[in-house]
Amino acid sequence: MEKGFILKLAVELTRIKSVVGSEGEVKIAGWIDDFFKSLEYFKENPDHIWLSDLKGDSLGRKNVLALVKGRKGNSGKTVILIGHIDTVGVEDYGNIKEHATCPERLKDALKTKELDEDTLKDLESDDWVFGRGIFDMKSGVAVNMAVIKHFSEKIDEIEGNLLFLAVPDEEGNSKGMLSAAEELVRLSEVHGLEYVAAIDTDYMAPRFPGDDRRYIYIGTVGKVLPCFYICGKETHVGQAFEGLDANLLASEILKEVDLSFDLCDVVEGEASIPPISLGQRDLKSEYSVQTVNEAYLCFNYSTHSSNPDEVLEKLRAKAQKAFANVLRKLDEEYARYCRAAGIPYRKLPWKPQVLSFKELYDEVKAETKGKIEEHLKDFEEALLKEEPDERMYCLQLVREVAKQWSNKNPAVILFFAPPYYPHIYVKGETEKERNLISAVSSAVGEAAGRFPHKFEIKKFYPYISDLSYFSMPEEKAMEALIENMPGWGKVYSLPVEHIRKLNVPVANIGPYGKDAHKFTERVNVSYSFEVVPAIVERTVRSLLK
């Protein structure tokens, strides 16, 4: 595979502005489809390329799939090469945004900006190309296209198959991959494909300043979005100790959870990023001298090994501790106040009360003898007409159920909101996992002998990606997620059964670059278009033996 050809492909893809949620995603899918149709293999096998519609997509976006079948032997073994064709927006380029997707012009435009020393050095080098999406991840898509072209010209040497998949909306809600899951299952049944691995070519970047290693990942990080609905006890500000400030309780939970290392998953020497707050607000809608009675928190929670049921219990323990801390502080402060004010002290009446959404719902259902179901049906219909954000939809349902509960003491309700990305931990327990580990290790070992780089194989691709949707946790773990996500089936769902049928181990062998999602986004030419294709090709050949 020729480096210049792959670079040219990457630049052509970058020129097509395909910001997530735009018609550009449709245009770029058509361009890739045309590219494959121009290849001799697909002229002879036009039924091996598809544009597959995203379900219920108002923009008419499509996935691109292209299948190359080897003629050596009759193996159903199939390696999936996946990449996403959407990008984030270009507003961060400011007054040079018209050049954001034109790598040739962008370098000169960037010279008008105040840049750091590292960026300036790369700007002067022919070994770096700048542009929105060229790093995340059109260079990776270009590599996959080149690999497909290469193997399509050598089908007599191949025993097994290679399936290309390009998806939109990865930077949004992964609608492309979620639609693709069903299509991949269908193709496996129609063509007799046995998926042995999925290889993504999403970007790879330095992990810290001065990092000169090149990372290959076998497995991927996961993500859940746990939320806390906090009910305090309202009171007049002049009688402050007769209530419980929901903001105080929210702040204590934030203190216990935010960036808490003991909530990290540490697996084989790799630690997931600790939870970090994505939202904290009180839910008081107007100014008054009534204290805050409701508050809301949500967290980005990365996982390497913890499933939703385990996350729920870890956060329940944190909330219990935070609740106890607040009540102890309140009682101590109230005792001091009583002494100073010369009024009788009596212990404040509240006790920690932490429930999951399912536990709250079951309580209310029992109290209302099931009438909550009909009430929520009407409430949901009205709410859906407002087209709320998925996360706010979940919150509003939790609030509504809490309103119907007879217990009006302070409480914390734990629930999940979209999106959910399962982690994939490739342990080497199955034959497919062992084969992928062996294939990647062999390919990287060969590359280490050919190229002047320090390679390191790691267990978890550290950035959220569509790789998560090639496998799914066991049923018990998913039950905890579904039962505690109020919007499941209404504003959010996953094709769980189709993903379970895929059930393949994953790897990420990505181009090297810097500053994804920044206006200085750039890709390194020599590594990305020479080393990466070599590792991908060797990995595929090993997997299809």
C-alpha positions in Angstrom: 0.0 0.0 0.0 1.5 3.3 -1.1 1.8 6.0 1.5 1.0 8.9 -0.9 -2.2 7.2 -2.1 -3.5 6.8 1.4 -2.6 10.4 2.2 -4.4 11.6 -0.9 -7.5 9.6 0.2 -7.4 11.2 3.7 -7.1 14.7 2.2 -10.0 14.1 -0.2 -12.2 12.8 2.7 -11.2 15.8 4.8 -12.3 18.2 2.0 -15.9 16.9 2.4 -17.2 18.8 5.4 -19.2 16.2 7.3 -20.0 17.7 10.6 -22.1 15.5 12.8 -25.9 16.1 12.3 -25.4 17.6 8.8 -26.1 16.6 5.2 -22.3 16.4 4.8 -22.5 12.9 6.4 -24.7 11.8 3.5 -22.3 13.3 0.9 -19.2 11.6 2.3 -21.0 8.2 2.4 -21.8 8.6 -1.3 -18.2 9.5 -2.1 -16.8 6.4 -0.4 -19.5 4.3 -2.1 -18.4 5.7 -5.5 -14.7 4.9 -4.6 -15.5 1.3 -4.0 -17.7 1.0 -7.1 -14.7 2.1 -9.2 -12.6 -0.8 -8.0 -12.4 -3.9 -10.3 -13.5 -6.3 -7.5 -16.7 -4.4 -6.9 -17.5 -4.0 -10.6 -17.4 -7.8 -10.7 -19.3 -8.1 -7.4 -21.7 -5.2 -7.2 -23.8 -7.0 -4.6 -20.9 -6.8 -2.1 -21.3 -3.1 -1.4 -24.2 -1.5 0.4 -25.5 1.9 1.5 -27.6 1.0 4.6 -30.1 3.5 5.9 -30.0 4.7 9.5 -33.2 3.8 11.2 -35.6 6.7 11.5 -33.0 9.3 10.6 -34.4 12.6 9.4 -31.2 13.5 7.5 -31.3 10.3 5.5 -27.8 9.3 6.6 -26.3 5.9 5.6 -23.7 3.4 6.7 -21.3 2.2 4.0 -20.5 -1.5 3.9 -18.1 -3.3 1.5 -17.4 -7.0 1.6 -14.3 -8.7 0.1 -14.5 -12.5 0.0 -11.3 -14.5 -0.3 -11.2 -17.4 -2.8 -8.6 -19.5 -1.0 -10.5 -22.2 0.8 -14.1 -21.7 1.9 -13.7 -20.0 5.3 -16.4 -17.8 6.8 -13.9 -16.1 9.1 -14.5 -12.3 8.7 -12.6 -9.3 10.1 -14.6 -6.0 10.4 -12.7 -2.8 9.7 -14.7 0.1 11.1 -14.4 3.9 11.1 -16.6 6.9 11.5 -17.1 9.6 8.8 -18.5 12.4 10.8 -16.5 15.2 12.6 -17.2 17.8 15.2 -17.9 21.4 14.0 -15.5 24.0 12.8 -16.5 27.1 14.9 -13.4 26.8 17.0 -11.4 27.9 13.9 -12.9 31.4 14.3 -12.2 33.7 11.4 -10.3 31.0 9.4 -13.1 28.3 9.6 -13.6 28.5 5.8 -10.2 26.8 5.5 -10.8 24.2 8.3 -11.5 21.3 5.8 -8.9 22.4 3.2 -5.5 21.1 4.4 -3.6 22.8 1.7 -4.9 26.3 2.6 -5.2 25.7 6.4 -1.4 25.7 7.1 -1.0 29.2 5.8 -4.1 30.4 7.6 -2.9 29.0 10.9 0.3 31.0 10.6 -1.8 34.1 11.4 -2.6 32.6 14.8 -0.7 32.6 18.1 0.4 29.0 18.5 2.5 27.0 21.0 6.0 25.9 20.1 5.1 22.3 19.4 2.3 23.3 17.0 4.6 25.8 15.2 7.2 23.1 14.7 4.7 20.7 13.2 3.3 23.5 11.0 6.7 23.9 9.3 7.0 20.1 8.8 5.9 18.2 5.6 5.3 15.2 7.9 2.2 16.8 9.5 -1.1 17.7 7.8 -3.7 19.9 9.5 -7.5 19.9 9.1 -10.8 19.3 10.8 -11.4 15.6 10.8 -8.1 14.5 9.2 -7.0 13.1 12.5 -10.4 12.2 14.0 -10.8 10.1 12.0 -10.7 10.5 8.2 -7.1 9.3 8.1 -8.2 6.0 9.7 -11.1 5.7 7.2 -8.6 6.2 4.4 -6.4 3.4 5.8 -9.4 1.1 5.9 -10.3 2.0 2.3 -6.7 1.3 1.2 -6.6 -2.0 3.0 -9.9 -3.1 1.4 -8.5 -2.1 -2.1 -5.3 -4.0 -1.4 -7.1 -7.2 -0.4 -9.6 -6.9 -3.2 -6.7 -7.3 -5.6 -5.4 -10.4 -3.8 -8.5 -12.5 -3.3 -6.9 -15.7 -4.5 -4.4 -15.4 -1.6 -7.0 -14.8 1.1 -8.9 -17.5 3.1 -11.7 -15.6 4.7 -13.3 -12.2 4.3 -12.9 -8.6 5.1 -15.8 -6.3 5.8 -15.5 -2.5 5.6 -17.9 -0.4 7.7 -18.1 3.4 7.7 -20.6 5.0 10.1 -21.9 8.5 10.7 -22.9 10.1 14.0 -20.1 8.7 16.2 -19.5 12.2 17.5 -23.2 12.4 18.4 -25.2 9.4 19.6 -23.7 6.5 17.6 -26.8 6.1 15.6 -24.7 4.8 12.7 -23.1 1.9 14.7 -26.4 1.1 16.5 -28.1 0.8 13.1 -25.2 -1.2 11.7 -25.5 -3.9 14.5 -28.6 -5.3 13.0 -27.2 -5.1 9.4 -24.1 -6.9 10.5 -26.1 -9.7 11.9 -28.2 -9.9 8.7 -25.1 -10.0 6.6 -23.6 -12.8 8.7 -26.6 -14.9 8.1 -26.9 -14.1 4.3 -23.2 -14.6 3.5 -22.3 -17.1 6.1 -19.9 -14.8 7.9 -18.2 -15.6 11.2 -17.0 -12.4 12.7 -13.7 -13.0 14.4 -12.7 -9.4 15.3 -13.5 -5.8 14.8 -10.6 -3.4 14.1 -11.2 0.4 14.5 -8.6 2.8 13.1 -9.7 5.8 15.3 -7.0 8.2 16.4 -4.1 7.5 18.7 -2.4 10.4 20.6 0.3 11.1 23.2 -1.0 10.4 26.7 1.1 13.1 28.4 3.7 15.8 27.4 6.8 14.2 26.0 5.2 10.9 25.4 6.9 9.3 22.4 5.2 5.9 22.4 2.8 4.5 19.8 -0.1 2.8 21.3 -2.1 -0.2 20.0 -5.2 -1.1 22.0 -7.0 -4.4 22.4 -10.3 -3.7 24.0 -12.0 -0.4 24.8 -13.2 1.8 27.7 -16.9 2.0 28.6 -19.1 4.8 29.9 -22.2 5.1 32.0 -24.0 8.4 32.9 -25.2 8.0 36.6 -27.4 10.7 37.9 -28.6 11.8 41.4 -32.0 13.4 42.0 -31.8 15.0 45.5 -34.9 15.8 47.5 -34.3 18.1 50.4 -36.7 19.6 52.9 -38.0 23.0 52.2 -38.2 25.8 54.8 -38.2 29.5 55.2 -34.7 31.0 55.3 -35.5 32.5 58.6 -36.0 29.0 60.0 -33.1 27.4 58.2 -32.6 24.4 60.5 -36.1 23.2 60.0 -35.2 22.2 56.5 -32.4 20.4 54.6 -30.8 22.3 51.7 -30.7 20.1 48.6 -27.7 22.1 47.4 -25.7 21.1 50.5 -26.5 17.5 50.0 -25.7 17.7 46.2 -22.4 19.4 47.0 -21.4 16.7 49.5 -22.2 14.0 46.9 -20.1 15.9 44.4 -17.2 16.0 46.9 -17.5 12.2 47.4 -17.8 11.2 43.8 -16.0 13.8 41.6 -12.6 12.6 40.5 -12.6 10.0 43.3 -9.8 7.5 42.5 -11.4 4.7 44.5 -14.2 4.6 41.8 -11.6 3.9 39.1 -11.4 0.5 37.5 -7.7 -0.7 37.7 -7.2 -3.6 35.4 -3.8 -5.0 34.3 -2.0 -1.8 35.3 -4.5 0.5 33.5 -6.8 2.8 35.4 -10.0 4.2 34.0 -10.5 8.0 34.3 -12.4 8.7 37.6 -15.9 10.0 37.5 -16.3 13.7 36.7 -19.3 15.9 36.9 -21.1 16.8 33.7 -23.9 18.7 35.4 -24.9 20.2 38.8 -27.9 22.4 39.3 -30.7 23.1 41.7 -34.2 22.8 40.2 -35.8 25.9 41.8 -37.4 27.9 39.0 -37.9 31.3 40.7 -36.4 33.5 43.4 -38.0 33.3 46.8 -36.9 33.0 50.4 -37.9 29.3 50.4 -34.8 27.1 50.5 -33.8 24.8 47.6 -35.8 21.6 47.8 -34.5 19.8 44.7 -31.1 19.4 43.0 -29.6 17.3 40.2 -26.1 15.8 39.5 -24.8 13.7 36.6 -21.4 12.2 36.1 -19.3 10.8 33.3 -18.3 7.4 34.7 -15.6 5.5 32.7 -15.4 1.7 33.1 -12.8 -1.0 32.4 -14.5 -3.8 34.4 -17.5 -2.4 36.4 -20.9 -3.1 34.9 -24.0 -0.9 35.6 -25.2 -3.0 38.5 -21.8 -2.6 40.2 -21.6 1.1 39.4 -25.0 1.6 41.0 -23.9 -0.1 44.3 -20.6 1.9 44.4 -22.5 5.2 44.0 -25.1 4.1 46.5 -22.4 3.7 49.1 -21.0 7.1 48.2 -24.4 8.8 48.5 -25.0 7.1 51.9 -21.7 8.4 53.2 -22.4 11.9 51.8 -25.9 11.9 53.3 -24.5 10.9 56.7 -21.8 13.6 56.5 -24.4 16.3 55.8 -26.7 15.2 58.7 -23.8 15.1 61.1 -22.6 18.5 60.0 -26.2 20.0 60.2 -26.7 18.5 63.7 -23.3 19.9 64.9 -24.0 23.3 63.5 -27.5 23.3 64.9 -26.3 22.4 68.4 -23.8 25.3 68.3 -26.5 27.7 67.1 -28.9 26.6 69.9 -26.2 27.3 72.5 -25.4 30.7 71.1 -29.1 31.7 70.6 -30.2 30.4 74.0 -32.8 28.0 72.6 -33.4 24.4 73.4 -31.6 21.8 71.2 -33.1 18.6 70.0 -31.5 16.3 67.5 -32.6 16.8 63.9 -35.0 14.1 62.8 -33.7 12.9 59.4 -31.9 9.7 58.4 -30.0 8.9 55.2 -32.3 7.7 52.6 -30.8 6.5 49.2 -32.8 4.6 46.7 -32.4 3.5 43.1 -35.1 4.6 40.6 -36.4 1.1 40.5 -36.7 1.0 44.2 -38.6 4.3 44.2 -40.9 3.2 41.4 -41.7 -0.1 43.2 -42.5 1.8 46.4 -44.9 4.2 44.5 -46.4 1.4 42.5 -47.3 -0.5 45.7 -48.7 2.6 47.3 -50.8 3.6 44.3 -51.9 0.0 43.6 -50.4 0.3 40.1 -52.1 3.5 39.2 -48.7 5.2 38.7 -48.4 3.3 35.4 -51.3 5.0 33.9 -50.3 8.4 35.4 -46.8 8.1 33.9 -48.2 7.1 30.5 -50.1 10.4 30.2 -47.1 12.3 31.7 -44.7 10.8 29.2 -46.9 11.5 26.2 -47.1 15.2 27.2 -43.4 15.3 27.9 -42.4 13.7 24.5 -44.3 16.4 22.6 -41.9 19.0 24.1 -39.0 17.0 22.5 -36.8 17.2 25.6 -33.1 16.4 25.9 -32.8 12.7 26.7 -31.2 13.3 30.0 -33.8 15.9 31.0 -36.5 13.5 30.0 -35.1 10.9 32.5 -34.9 13.5 35.2 -38.4 14.7 34.7 -39.8 11.2 35.0 -37.8 10.6 38.3 -39.2 13.9 39.7 -42.7 12.9 38.7 -42.5 9.5 40.4 -41.0 11.2 43.5 -44.0 13.6 43.7 -46.4 10.6 44.0 -44.5 9.1 46.9 -46.0 9.5 50.3 -42.6 9.7 52.0 -41.6 13.4 52.0 -38.4 13.1 54.0 -35.1 14.1 52.3 -33.9 11.4 49.9 -31.4 10.7 47.1 -32.6 8.9 44.0 -30.0 7.2 41.8 -30.7 6.6 38.2 -29.0 6.3 34.8 -29.4 8.5 31.7 -28.2 8.0 28.1 -25.9 7.3 26.6 -24.4 3.9 27.6 -21.2 2.5 26.1 -20.2 -1.0 27.3 -16.5 -1.6 28.0 -14.9 -4.5 26.2 -12.1 -6.2 28.2 -10.3 -8.7 26.0 -9.0 -11.1 28.6 -7.9 -14.0 26.3 -10.5 -16.3 27.8 -12.0 -17.3 24.4 -10.4 -18.6 21.2 -11.4 -15.4 19.4 -9.8 -13.2 22.1 -6.6 -15.3 22.1 -6.4 -15.1 18.3 -6.8 -11.3 18.3 -4.2 -10.8 21.0 -1.8 -13.1 19.1 -2.5 -11.4 15.8 -2.0 -7.9 17.1 1.1 -8.8 19.1 2.7 -10.5 16.1 1.9 -7.5 13.8 3.3 -5.0 16.3 6.4 -7.2 16.8 7.0 -7.2 13.1 6.5 -3.4 12.9 8.9 -2.9 15.8 11.6 -4.5 13.7 10.9 -2.4 10.6 10.0 1.1 12.0 11.9 3.4 14.5 9.1 3.7 17.0 8.4 2.6 20.6 5.3 0.5 20.5 3.1 -0.4 23.4 0.0 -2.6 23.4 -2.6 -1.6 26.0 -5.9 -3.2 27.0 -8.4 -0.3 26.7 -8.8 2.3 24.0 -9.2 5.3 26.3 -11.7 7.4 24.2 -15.4 6.6 23.9 -16.0 5.0 20.5 -18.3 2.8 18.5 -16.1 -0.2 19.4 -18.2 -0.5 22.5 -21.2 -1.8 20.5 -19.6 -5.1 19.4 -20.3 -6.8 22.7 -22.7 -6.5 25.6 -22.6 -7.3 29.4 -24.5 -10.2 30.9 -28.2 -9.9 31.4 -28.1 -9.1 35.1 -25.9 -6.1 34.5 -28.1 -4.8 31.7 -31.2 -5.3 33.9 -29.8 -2.8 36.4 -29.2 -0.3 33.6 -32.6 -0.7 31.9 -34.7 -0.8 35.1 -33.0 2.4 36.4 -33.0 4.4 33.1 -36.5 6.0 33.0 -36.2 6.9 29.3 -35.3 3.4 28.2 -37.5 2.4 25.2 -39.0 5.9 24.8 -36.1 8.2 24.2 -33.2 5.8 24.2 -32.5 2.1 23.7 -29.8 -0.2 22.3 -30.2 -3.2 20.0 -29.0 -5.5 22.8 -29.9 -8.8 21.2 -28.1 -7.9 17.9 -25.0 -6.7 19.8 -25.0 -10.0 21.8 -25.1 -11.9 18.5 -22.1 -10.0 17.2 -20.0 -10.6 20.4 -16.6 -10.1 18.9 -13.3 -8.8 20.5 -12.1 -5.5 19.4 -8.8 -3.6 18.7 -7.9 0.0 17.8 -4.9 0.5 15.5 -5.0 4.2 14.8 -3.2 7.0 13.1 -0.9 9.1 15.2 -1.6 12.8 15.7 -2.4 15.6 18.1 -5.1 17.9 19.2 -8.3 16.1 18.3 -11.3 18.4 18.5 -9.0 21.5 18.6 -8.4 23.9 15.7 -4.8 22.6 15.7 -5.9 19.1 14.9 -3.3 17.3 12.8 -2.0 13.9 11.7 1.5 12.6 11.3 2.0 11.4 7.8 4.8 8.9 8.0 3.4 6.9 10.9 -0.3 7.1 9.9 0.0 6.2 6.3 2.9 3.8 6.4 3.1 2.1 9.8 -0.6 1.8 10.5 -1.6 0.2 7.2 1.3 -2.3 7.7 0.1 -3.3 11.2 -3.6 -3.5 10.1 -2.7 -5.7 7.1 -0.6 -8.1 9.1 -3.2 -8.3 11.8 -5.9 -9.1 9.2 -3.8 -11.8 7.6 -3.0 -13.5 10.9 -6.7 -13.5 11.9 -7.8 -15.0 8.6 -5.2 -17.9 8.7 
